[in-house]
Amino acid sequence: MLRIRLSRHGAKKNPHYRVVVTEKRSPRDGRFLELVGYYNPAKKPVLLNLELDRIDYWIQKGAQPSDTVKSLVEKVRKSAPEPAIAGQ
């Protein structure tokens, strides 16, 4: 089973994370299939970049996002500007 989750990087007490698609049983910082974003909570403002189209693709293929990734995706979707509708 595939999972979309965070992979921790950075120094002690200074973490930053990669959002990766990986096999559920693989180690937290182990091998992954695709890097789909990054998250740095230590920066002010928080640095968060997700490739939503690739995340949607993997979810469509059966990958399950972790609870944390699910909340990060919701934050990005809320903050993204609404697409303009032609003719209005």
N, C-alpha and C positions, 0 to 999 in steps of 0.2 A: 504494500500500500504506500502511495506517495503522500508526502506531507510538505506543506509550505510553512517554514519556521525560521526562527532567528539563529544565526551562527555568530558566536561572540568572538570579537577580535579586540586588539588594543592592549594597553598596559594595565597593570594592577590598579584598581580604583579609577581607571579611565577607559571604560569600555566603549566600543562602538560595534554595531551589528550589521551583518549582511542578511538580507532576506533571501533564502534559498529554497529550491525545490529538491527534496531528497527522499530517499527511502526511509520509512518510519523507523526501522531498526538500526540505522546507521548512527554513529556517534554524533554528538552535537556539532562539533567542528570538523567532522569527517568529510568524506566525498559527497558531492552534490551533483545534480543533473544540470541545473541552471541557476544563475544569479539573477534575481528579479527586482532587486532594490537594495537600499541601505538605510540605516537609521542611526543617528548619533544624538542621544539624549543629553549629552554633556555640553553641547554647543548651545549658545543663546543667540538667536532662537534655535529651537530644536531642528536638526537637519533630518529631513525625511523625504526620500525619493523612491517611489514605487512605480514599476512598469505595470500599470493596471491591465493593459491588453494581454500581457503575458501571464499575469496572475489569473485572469479570467479564462485564458486558454487552458491552463493547467487544472483549474477547478472543473472545467468542462470535461477534461480527460479523467477526472476522478480524484485529484489531489485534494486533501483536506487541510485547510489552513488552521494553524494553532489559534488559541484564543487571543493571544497577543497580536498576531498578524491580522486576525479578523478585525480587531479594534483599530489597528493602524490603517487598514484599508478603508474602514468606515470614515475615519478622520480625513483621509485624503479625498474621498468622494464628496464629503460635505464641503471641504474647502475649495474644490475645483469649481471654476466658473461654469455656469450653465451654457450649453451650446446655443448659439443664435439660430433662430428658426427663420428660414428664407421667406420673404414676403410679408414680414411684420415690421 
